[in-house]
Amino acid sequence: MTQITIAGRPIGPDHPPYVIAELSANHNGRLETALAIVEAAHKAGADAIKLQTYRPDTITLDCDADEFRIKGGLWDGRTLYELYEEAHMPWEWHKPLFDYGRKLGITMFSSPFDPTAVDLLEDLGAPAYKIASFEAVDLPLIRYVAATGKPMIISTGMADAEEITEAIAAAYEGGCRELAILHCVSGYPAPAEDYNLRTVADMIARFGLVTGLSDHTLDNTTAITSVALGASLIEKHFTLDRNGGGPDDSFSLEPSEMATLCRDAKTAWSALGKVNYGRKSSEEGSVQFRRSLYFVKDLKAGDVITTDAVRSVRPGHGLPPKMLGQIAGRRVKRDVMANWPVGVDDVVF
């Protein structure tokens, strides 16, 4: 699959990278903040804003047993229910956010975490869906999303090759016809060395799908590098203030960084171009300064051209340096002066 299309925007290797700003929990409990994030992402040049559509009871159980409690990392000691109660986006916010995105002209879609979330998003006219990494093993959910017929993006953090294959198969079985996958490391934040970006190129070859990167590193280097390896989509968490104190703020990009990502990812894609050994337009003015053969001694017509009478120097108005061996030992046709470019009319061949 060479491309998919979301809200009229083609996505694939023949198009600039599709940049998704992940709003996640960075609303910090305020609709006004969520709306401001949508506006800031639009101003920064992002192609889309992605939400997360769940309630704590649709994603986990209200239980404080040991296996429901987070150990280590940003959310150490909290139960899953507590975290998702704080982080979730109220469902009544979705419509004003979708409406505002449409008003601004930025695409809005979401990651649903259960069938009721899909139903809500269908009512709002979501143009696409993303399956989060943690849900990549939820094949019934993937099939339910696929049945909408909308383009799908599946993030593959923690999934091995077999699980990715199963997720792809479930999407197609459910009716999906436009599918992309994201290489992802589900660490928050994730160190760049964990990303093994060569996997992006392998995924493209192995699965034959539009492939991108869900990047949880703290800067843009990993994301921009992925473009050189074939990534057609880039997703980064986005916030107004990295020090805002929310669950995801600390590993999210701020507006100026998102603007830099949008600019530099497109520059990286543009630089890839195509295989081309020909002379480039920007080189035309430089050709004259390549090396060529020049006389460095005055010679009379009939004189033998010795090796110390000719040198390879800049600029490039004489014969190419590779002809030095063919010229040495031959005679000049006419008088020549030092600092004169060697031409075909100067040498008896």
Secondary structure as UniProt FT lines:
FT   STRAND          4..6
FT   TURN            7..8
FT   STRAND          9..11
FT   TURN            13..14
FT   STRAND          18..22
FT   TURN            24..29
FT   HELIX           31..44
FT   STRAND          48..53
FT   HELIX           56..59
FT   HELIX           66..68
FT   TURN            74..77
FT   HELIX           80..87
FT   HELIX           91..93
FT   HELIX           94..104
FT   STRAND          107..112
FT   HELIX           115..123
FT   TURN            124..125
FT   STRAND          129..131
FT   HELIX           133..135
FT   TURN            136..137
FT   HELIX           139..146
FT   TURN            147..148
FT   STRAND          152..155
FT   TURN            157..158
FT   HELIX           161..174
FT   STRAND          179..184
FT   HELIX           192..194
FT   HELIX           198..207
FT   STRAND          210..215
FT   HELIX           221..228
FT   TURN            229..230
FT   STRAND          233..238
FT   TURN            242..243
FT   TURN            247..248
FT   HELIX           249..251
FT   HELIX           255..272
FT   HELIX           281..289
FT   STRAND          292..295
FT   TURN            301..302
FT   TURN            307..308
FT   STRAND          310..313
FT   HELIX           321..323
FT   HELIX           324..327
FT   TURN            328..329
FT   STRAND          331..332
FT   TURN            338..339
FT   STRAND          340..341
FT   HELIX           344..346
//
